[in-house]
Amino acid sequence: MRAGYAVCRALCQATTIFMFRTRLFGMENVPKTGPVLLVCNHQSYLDPVLVTHALPREGHYMARDTLFRGGPFDRLIRYLNAYPVRRGEADLTAMKETLRRLKNDALVTVFPEATRTLDGSIAPMRPGVVLLAKKAKAPIVPTLILGAFEAWPRQAKLPHPKPILIAYDPPILPEQMRETPDDETIATVRDRLEALRTRYVGHPMFGARTQG
């Protein structure tokens, strides 16, 4: 891990623990080496940082192309392994870049709902990420984000200090995907995220929160 990345990671850890009392479960399910695709539900702008800030390896992320406008912020997110994707269309350049990074043994985070949730629920997921995993021979780790919607809903300009939980399910291995249609695999990912959500939505860190 690069020194600058490690410093940014430590700052993110301190911020998320102090502001959001972040808890993580199932970190042992994320391979420490080789290509990995974290397939996550999408609740807030915080999500890319949340799902990788405690992992012992660098993360890579797609980010919407409007963030890459030059200047210090552009340079920062590129240094932190972000790369642009055009939303609302099949961006072949972004897909090729994702595949290139996976083939270079990167851990890549993707959000196949394509946009942040409107109400906290998990929307249908696009199957294109499964094809990338198959081509790169990368395991898929279903990764649940819970509480980030309450911390930073779409209509809010700034985040609020609400508790956030991240849970990593056991990986779906390349050999398990090989003979399964992509739409069935992504449906399995979504089902496993829903199961994680059911398991953790009543966690004491959320108080009397009810399932949405």
C-alpha positions in Angstrom: 0.0 0.0 0.0 1.4 3.4 -1.0 2.2 5.8 1.9 -0.1 8.5 0.7 -2.9 6.1 0.3 -2.3 4.8 3.8 -2.5 8.3 5.2 -5.8 9.0 3.5 -7.1 5.7 4.6 -6.2 6.4 8.2 -7.9 9.8 8.1 -11.0 8.1 6.6 -11.0 5.5 9.4 -10.8 8.1 12.1 -13.6 10.1 10.5 -16.0 7.2 9.9 -15.4 5.8 13.4 -15.9 9.2 15.1 -18.8 10.5 13.0 -20.6 7.3 12.0 -19.5 4.7 14.6 -18.9 2.4 11.7 -19.0 -1.4 12.4 -17.7 -4.0 9.9 -18.6 -7.7 9.7 -17.2 -10.5 7.6 -13.9 -8.9 6.6 -12.4 -12.3 6.5 -14.6 -13.0 3.4 -12.6 -10.5 1.3 -9.5 -12.1 -0.3 -6.3 -10.3 0.7 -4.6 -10.9 -2.7 -5.7 -11.3 -6.3 -8.5 -9.8 -8.3 -11.7 -9.1 -6.3 -15.0 -7.4 -7.3 -16.9 -5.9 -4.3 -20.5 -5.8 -5.5 -22.4 -3.3 -3.3 -25.8 -1.7 -2.8 -25.6 2.0 -3.2 -26.9 4.3 -0.4 -24.8 7.5 -0.4 -21.7 9.4 -1.7 -19.9 7.8 1.2 -20.1 4.3 -0.1 -16.8 3.8 -1.9 -14.9 5.0 1.1 -17.0 3.0 3.6 -16.6 -0.4 1.9 -12.8 -0.2 1.6 -11.5 2.0 4.4 -10.7 -0.9 6.8 -9.4 -3.4 4.2 -5.7 -4.2 4.2 -5.3 -3.4 0.5 -5.9 -0.5 -1.8 -9.4 -0.2 -3.4 -10.3 0.9 -6.9 -13.6 2.6 -7.8 -15.7 3.8 -10.7 -16.8 7.4 -10.2 -19.2 9.5 -12.3 -17.3 11.4 -15.0 -18.5 14.8 -13.9 -16.1 14.5 -10.9 -13.1 14.5 -13.2 -12.8 18.2 -14.2 -9.2 18.8 -13.4 -7.8 20.5 -10.4 -6.8 19.2 -6.9 -9.9 17.1 -6.4 -9.5 15.4 -9.7 -5.9 14.6 -8.9 -6.8 13.3 -5.4 -9.4 10.9 -6.5 -7.2 9.6 -9.3 -4.4 9.1 -6.8 -6.9 7.1 -4.7 -7.6 4.8 -7.7 -10.9 6.3 -8.9 -11.6 6.3 -12.6 -14.5 7.8 -14.6 -17.7 6.2 -15.9 -20.5 7.8 -17.8 -23.8 7.1 -16.1 -26.9 6.2 -17.9 -25.2 4.4 -20.8 -23.0 1.4 -21.5 -19.6 2.9 -21.0 -17.2 0.5 -22.8 -14.2 2.5 -21.8 -15.0 2.2 -18.1 -15.7 -1.5 -18.5 -12.4 -2.1 -20.2 -10.6 -0.1 -17.5 -12.3 -2.2 -14.8 -11.3 -5.4 -16.6 -7.7 -4.1 -16.9 -7.5 -3.4 -13.2 -9.0 -6.7 -12.2 -6.5 -8.5 -14.4 -3.8 -6.6 -12.6 -5.1 -8.1 -9.3 -6.9 -5.1 -8.1 -9.8 -5.0 -5.7 -12.5 -3.0 -7.5 -15.8 -1.7 -6.0 -18.9 -1.5 -8.2 -22.5 -0.5 -7.7 -24.7 -2.3 -10.2 -27.8 -0.4 -9.1 -26.1 2.4 -11.1 -27.5 5.1 -8.8 -28.0 5.9 -5.1 -31.2 4.5 -3.6 -34.2 6.7 -3.3 -35.6 5.1 -0.1 -33.0 2.8 1.4 -34.1 -0.3 -0.5 -31.9 -2.4 -2.8 -32.9 -1.9 -6.4 -32.6 -4.4 -9.3 -28.9 -4.8 -10.3 -27.4 -4.8 -13.8 -25.7 -8.1 -14.7 -22.7 -6.5 -16.6 -20.5 -6.8 -13.6 -20.8 -10.6 -13.7 -19.3 -10.7 -17.2 -16.3 -8.7 -15.9 -15.8 -11.0 -13.0 -15.9 -14.0 -15.4 -13.4 -12.6 -17.8 -11.0 -11.6 -15.0 -11.6 -14.8 -13.1 -12.3 -12.7 -10.1 -14.5 -13.7 -7.1 -17.5 -11.5 -6.4 -17.9 -10.4 -2.7 -21.5 -9.3 -2.0 -21.1 -6.2 0.2 -23.9 -4.6 2.2 -24.0 -1.0 3.2 -26.6 -0.2 5.9 -27.2 3.1 7.5 -25.5 5.3 5.0 -28.9 6.3 3.5 -29.9 7.7 6.8 -26.5 9.4 7.2 -26.6 11.0 3.8 -29.8 10.7 1.9 -30.0 12.0 -1.7 -31.9 15.1 -0.7 -29.4 16.2 1.9 -26.5 18.5 1.1 -24.2 17.2 3.9 -24.0 14.0 5.9 -25.4 13.5 9.4 -23.8 11.5 12.3 -25.8 8.3 12.0 -24.4 4.8 12.6 -23.3 2.8 9.5 -22.7 -0.9 9.2 -20.8 -2.8 6.4 -21.0 -6.5 6.0 -19.1 -8.7 3.5 -20.7 -12.1 2.5 -18.6 -15.1 1.5 -17.3 -14.7 -2.1 -19.0 -16.2 -5.2 -16.0 -18.0 -6.9 -15.2 -17.9 -10.6 -15.9 -21.6 -10.9 -19.4 -21.1 -9.4 -20.2 -18.5 -12.0 -18.8 -20.3 -15.0 -22.0 -22.3 -15.9 -24.5 -19.9 -14.5 -26.2 -17.1 -16.6 -25.1 -13.6 -15.6 -28.7 -12.5 -14.7 -29.0 -15.5 -12.3 -25.7 -14.7 -10.7 -26.5 -11.0 -10.1 -29.9 -12.1 -8.8 -28.1 -14.3 -6.3 -25.9 -11.4 -5.3 -29.0 -9.2 -4.6 -30.7 -12.0 -2.7 -27.6 -12.4 -0.5 -27.5 -8.6 0.1 -31.2 -8.7 1.1 -30.4 -11.6 3.5 -27.6 -9.6 5.1 -29.9 -6.7 5.4 -32.5 -8.8 7.2 -29.8 -10.1 9.5 -28.4 -6.8 10.5 -31.2 -4.3 10.3 -32.1 -5.0 13.9 -28.6 -4.7 15.2 -28.4 -2.8 18.5 -26.3 -0.1 16.9 -29.4 1.1 15.1 -31.6 1.2 18.2 -35.3 0.7 17.5 -34.9 1.0 13.8 -37.4 -1.0 11.8 -36.9 -2.7 8.5 -37.9 -0.7 5.4 
